[in-house]
């Protein structure tokens, strides 16, 4: 009579061994195969609420092995043929999810390494606009960054993009802003050159299709180039000037004064202010002496203090009875303003 004993040891996914001892006939050892670890899955085709997980089953697997695609403790699908693919739905937007494939045979399991994917946003990208302080008439570099709904940079946003801009005011002289029609993006970022001509607060709003964004910036006046006269009177009667438009580049101007219809000796009075090339009120970094000169008369002067742009006192020129004179207003570094028909 033969006595037989069987001992079987199984540990996880490592080789299993079975040993049989048979009395009187010696012994033998058999080695059982282990579970084959599944390949890492592929995660793709993202939408705002779903991801597609796909892959292939390993070859040489033990019979009766089953497979499950797992997202954490959640079973997404149980593929039974290779290649396989399944859609994980009902996900949150702009969220990263991790997946593994688990092979199971009885109490044995073998899991693949994890693969992850990220759902898309429910809203389009936006532009983050980086606008520095700008000096009127000077080109400035503005940065554009395409960002996803979660605030991260959309590195897939690349190539040449057409831009439209919300209206930006022209300068007092009518000079329109220079804004680019395209921007070239690399990994979600681009830089463009803009030139604004009106001093004050400006808002830059570029748009590409549904992608838009805006930023405010401060535009300071350019360097003082021209005079403008205000509060002009002749014998206390208001005088108006007819002047040519400001030009770019700036040039000297000659204006014509209206005739207030005064008789007898009187004073012709005006306050001088500074303008940049485009008609924005400007200031001077150093004190300026402004001189009003006319033929056969002693020039009169006043000052514009450093950091300001208006004469501290009006310029007053005496005009004799019946005179019609030309007065030239000058200051170092500024273009001459001539007023004819001052009566």
PyMOL commands that set and color helices and strands:
alter all, ss='L'
color gray80, all
select strands_A, chain A and resi 4-9+16-22+26-32+42-44+51-55+66-71+74-77+84-88+96-105+108-111+115-118+126-130+134-135+140-147+159-162+164-165+182-185+189-194+200-204+206-208+211-212+215-220+226-234+237-238+241-242+253-257+266-275+288-293+300-304+315-319+325-330+337-342
alter strands_A, ss='S'
color yellow, strands_A
deselect
rebuild
show_as cartoon
